[in-house]
Amino acid sequence: MQGNLKHFLQKVVPVAAEVGVYLAIHPDDPPIPLFGLPRVVSTQKHLRDLLAFIPSVHNGLTICVGTMASRPDNDVRAIVEEFPAQIHFVHLRNVAKDDDQTFFGSFTEADHLTGDIDMFHVFTIMLKEQRRRRKAVADGAVVGPARLPFRPDHGHRMLDDLRKNTNPGYTAIGRLRGLAELRGLQMGILMAGLF
């Protein structure tokens, strides 16, 4: 599977570079083997290998912090610290890994600001990277996407969502609540000048 991914990237990344597209692969979700099939984008080493296959600013990552954190041996802090320049899109959700790890990777969805992920730290790293990109644009030395978009991921069912038939995790009100919490965290970090 790694070989297939490398072959795919060798063919696609040069075309993406020609047309100005920044690829952003999403990690395996869930990041654990299913039905005996291996996973290829589940660990920090997988991300490092993927980026080394075709070193290009057009070969980038979507960091889904909840997906990466649901695997007990992943350190999300270390992941966002290592790859900020290669991250082209961020999915922000939080998980709480179950104490009973009889099933590797067992977790529950948590609120966006609670759970096992230090969302304050993740956001601080991403905001530093956003500032670096904006400075590069201002200096005329842009290499890579000028923006670092994010979105809340996996909101809880609440209020009007309870009466609607929605895909699990993709409720309107629950995700809007998550967005409000995350924007509040973002504004707090920016207003406090914490970086």
C-alpha positions in Angstrom: 0.0 0.0 0.0 2.9 2.4 0.7 4.3 1.6 -2.7 0.9 2.3 -4.4 0.7 5.6 -2.5 4.2 6.6 -3.5 3.4 5.7 -7.2 0.3 7.8 -7.0 2.1 10.8 -5.6 4.9 10.5 -8.1 2.2 10.9 -10.9 -0.1 13.4 -9.2 2.2 15.9 -7.3 4.0 17.2 -10.4 0.6 17.9 -12.1 -0.6 19.6 -8.9 2.5 21.8 -8.9 1.9 22.7 -12.6 -1.7 23.9 -11.9 -1.0 25.4 -8.4 -2.9 22.8 -6.3 -1.8 21.9 -2.8 -2.6 18.3 -2.0 -3.7 17.6 1.6 -4.1 13.9 2.4 -6.4 13.0 5.3 -5.1 10.5 7.8 -6.6 7.0 7.9 -9.8 7.2 9.8 -9.7 5.2 12.0 -5.9 5.0 12.1 -5.9 1.3 13.0 -5.9 -1.8 10.8 -9.4 -2.8 9.7 -10.3 -6.3 8.4 -6.6 -7.1 8.2 -5.9 -4.2 5.8 -2.9 -2.1 6.7 -3.0 1.6 7.2 -0.6 4.0 5.4 -1.4 7.4 6.9 -1.9 6.7 10.6 1.3 7.6 12.5 3.9 10.4 12.6 6.3 8.1 10.8 3.7 7.5 8.0 3.4 11.3 7.6 7.1 11.7 7.5 7.5 8.9 4.9 4.6 10.3 2.8 6.2 13.8 2.6 9.6 12.2 1.8 8.2 10.2 -1.1 7.9 13.4 -3.2 9.4 16.4 -1.4 7.2 19.3 -2.6 5.2 22.0 -1.1 2.3 20.6 -3.2 2.5 17.3 -1.3 0.9 18.2 2.0 -1.3 17.1 4.9 -4.7 17.5 6.3 -4.2 17.2 10.0 -7.3 15.7 11.6 -6.3 16.0 15.2 -9.1 13.8 16.5 -8.2 11.0 14.1 -4.5 11.1 14.9 -5.2 11.3 18.7 -7.6 8.4 18.7 -4.5 6.1 18.2 -2.9 5.8 21.6 0.7 5.8 20.3 0.3 9.1 18.4 1.6 12.3 20.0 -0.5 15.0 18.4 1.6 17.8 19.9 4.7 16.4 18.3 2.9 15.9 15.0 1.8 19.5 14.7 5.2 20.7 15.9 7.0 18.7 13.2 4.9 19.4 10.2 3.3 22.9 10.4 4.7 24.1 7.0 3.3 20.9 5.3 -0.1 21.2 6.8 -2.6 22.6 4.3 -5.9 22.0 6.1 -6.8 21.3 9.7 -9.8 19.3 11.1 -10.3 20.2 14.7 -12.1 17.7 16.9 -11.3 16.1 20.2 -11.4 12.6 21.6 -11.1 10.9 24.9 -9.3 7.6 24.7 -11.1 4.9 26.7 -9.3 3.6 29.8 -10.1 0.0 28.8 -7.9 -0.4 25.7 -8.9 -4.0 25.0 -9.6 -2.6 21.5 -6.6 -0.6 20.3 -7.8 2.9 19.5 -11.1 2.8 21.5 -12.3 6.3 22.2 -15.3 8.5 22.5 -15.9 11.9 20.8 -15.3 14.7 23.3 -16.3 18.4 23.1 -14.0 20.4 20.9 -12.1 21.9 23.9 -12.1 19.0 26.2 -10.6 15.5 25.8 -7.1 14.2 25.3 -5.9 16.8 22.8 -4.3 20.0 24.1 -6.3 22.2 21.6 -4.7 25.3 23.0 -1.3 24.0 22.0 -2.5 22.8 18.6 -4.1 26.2 17.9 -1.0 28.1 19.0 1.2 26.2 16.6 -1.3 26.6 13.8 -1.6 30.4 14.4 2.2 30.7 14.5 2.3 29.0 11.1 -0.5 31.2 9.8 1.5 34.3 10.8 4.6 32.9 9.1 2.6 32.4 5.9 1.1 35.9 6.0 4.6 37.4 6.5 5.9 35.4 3.6 3.1 36.9 1.4 3.9 40.4 2.6 7.6 39.8 1.9 6.9 38.4 -1.6 8.5 35.1 -0.7 5.5 32.9 -0.8 6.3 29.2 -1.0 3.2 27.2 -0.4 -0.4 28.1 0.4 -0.9 31.5 1.9 -3.7 30.4 4.2 -4.1 27.7 6.7 -7.8 26.9 6.8 -9.4 25.0 9.6 -12.9 23.6 10.4 -14.6 22.0 13.4 -15.1 18.4 12.9 -17.7 16.0 14.5 -20.2 18.0 16.5 -22.5 16.4 19.0 -26.3 16.1 18.4 -28.1 18.8 20.2 -31.1 21.1 20.1 -32.7 21.1 16.6 -30.2 18.4 15.4 -32.0 15.9 17.6 -35.1 16.1 15.3 -33.1 15.8 12.0 -31.7 12.8 10.2 -28.0 13.6 10.0 -24.8 11.8 9.3 -23.1 11.0 12.7 -20.7 13.7 13.6 -22.0 16.2 11.0 -24.8 18.0 12.7 -25.3 21.6 12.1 -25.9 23.0 15.6 -23.2 20.8 17.2 -20.6 21.8 14.7 -21.6 25.5 15.0 -21.1 25.2 18.7 -17.7 23.6 18.1 -16.8 26.4 15.7 -17.8 29.1 18.3 -15.6 27.4 20.9 -12.7 27.1 18.6 -13.0 30.7 17.3 -13.2 31.8 21.0 -10.0 30.0 21.7 -8.4 31.5 18.6 -9.4 35.0 19.5 -8.2 34.5 23.1 -4.7 33.3 21.9 -4.5 36.2 19.4 -5.7 38.9 21.8 -3.4 37.7 24.6 -0.4 37.8 22.2 0.7 34.4 23.3 3.1 33.9 20.4 
